[in-house]
Amino acid sequence: MTNLLHTDALTIHIGQARVCTQLTLALQAGDCVGVLGKNGSGKTTLLRSLAGLHPHDSGSISLHGKTIERFSLQSLATQRSLLLQEETTLFPGTVAQSVLTGRHPYLATWQQETTDDYAIVDQAMQTMDISHLRDRQLTTLSGGERRRVSIARLLAQQTDVMLLDEPLNHLDLHHQIALLHHLRQCSDAGRVIIFSSHDPSLVDRFCNHALLLFGNGEQQFGESSEILTEETLSRLYQHPVQLLSNDQQRIFVAR
Amino acid sequence: MLSGSVDVSVKQFFDWLQPGSSATTSELILDLRSPRALSALTVGALLAGAGTLMQVLLRNPLADPYIMGVSGGAAVATMLAMLFSATGIWLSGSAFVGAFIAIALVFVIARGQGNWTPTRLLLTGVILAFGWAALISFILAISPAMQLRGMLYWLMGDLSGATMPYAGIVILVITSVVMLPLLRQLNVLLLGDDQASSLGIHTRRAQIILFTIASLMTATAVTIAGSVGFVGLVIPHLIRLTGINDHRLLFPASVCAGASLLCIADTLSRTMLAPIQLPVGVLTALLGVPLFLYLLYRDRSL
């Protein structure tokens, strides 16, 4: 079985800082990876590199067994999607229009969106619980609502590999958990999900793998149940972390 | 077509369509008013189109076709030509050359050592525009009084010397046709470089195309009519205020609305105080400001 997303001895720099060294990942359908690390440890850079938007120093990244350099930018956009941490809206536009741009890579030059595209967009808005906002102007939305619009666009892009940079930012408790459940469903349905987060407990609960970036070029990858421990997390954040667990879940708190 | 310093009646107009009509009417319509109306339509279309593209390129709602100093470069070159009493083709030639020098300067300097970000592009353009403005004031200060009026009219935008804008029409058609297949990309580009790339757009390539097309449109408009203000900045917003945000509609709608507004403004400019002809730039603002403020007042989404 070929890996959906494969990185081979991947080394990435940004400025003077090294993000990861000789990182080898072999991710298959169903894998959900949480990326953890301090501020500035390179979570965003790693996700941008995996999306093909930031150059890597050495090693390779492949999707479906084909290195990303061999994809055209448009066909790449039908294979992987990327949620950015921030998005600015200066011009008027409605929620539905914004989500609809997620269908751009599937349309030929002169093609108009089809009813299928609109159905996919409706579905994505429903999933993100923004159907009632569809005709609202983006500028009138709250931060969390706007975040859900961006995520809906990513869902509408319907890619096998989904990269999300801190998708939980601005979301309320309910929408955080609803989103993570949905991402889990997506990975169970045969996709690969990689998202960065500052919450090790949620990563432990929803991801089968975790990737820790230590900020000095060192990284650690493994089953989340194995590598998420008081000891590694305390080292990761350079702050004492304590584990509280009950029968259902493990909860990490900063001391 | 019919109104102006000398009125042509509807009957005379239709008589003119028949063979053997009066020579004066024919001259008025063919040599004076048609070129002028066509020039107004073309310039309005070019400016509104360029404004729409500039706003996407710079991701800034305040961008207009002149923000990069294109009109400044053209103005300096034209006024220098006026100083040396150049006329006709020399004037428009120098305007076009000046516009392109300005564009080339922005293009080369904004690139610099680093990337071609909207902020960098905008800052470079705005600073160069200041430089051009200083040169314009300098030339105005040293010019003989006789030429001042012509220069001021040019600066405000003036169609009174318009000839048949064949080249302008050709460039309008070419630029619009080149943009048509790219219009959907504009919607995506507004989301930002990274988001656009992740949706499959070559952002660098798209930016260079946008910059080139918008500059060419602006340079052409400036060459025909001087720097007619307001149309390029406000027409795209005017269309947005009517609820059209999809650039596949917004761009053609802006082009049409720009053409209409400038044609109406020019007709008023030569009829309102006839036989005095006002610079059309004055009228575009006088018409556009209340219309825009009304739409803004009515709109609650901003």
Interface residues (C-beta under 8 A of the other chain):
Chain A: R48 A51 L53 S72 L73 Q74 S75 L76 A77 T78 R80 S81 L82 L84 E87 T88 L90 F91 P92 G93 T94 Q97 S98 T101 G102 H104 P105 L107 T109 W110 Q137 T139 T140 Q157
Chain B: Q55 R59 N60 P61 P181 R184 Q185 N187 V188 L190 L191 G192 D194 Q195 S197 S198 L199 G200 I201 H202 R240 N245 D246 S301 L302
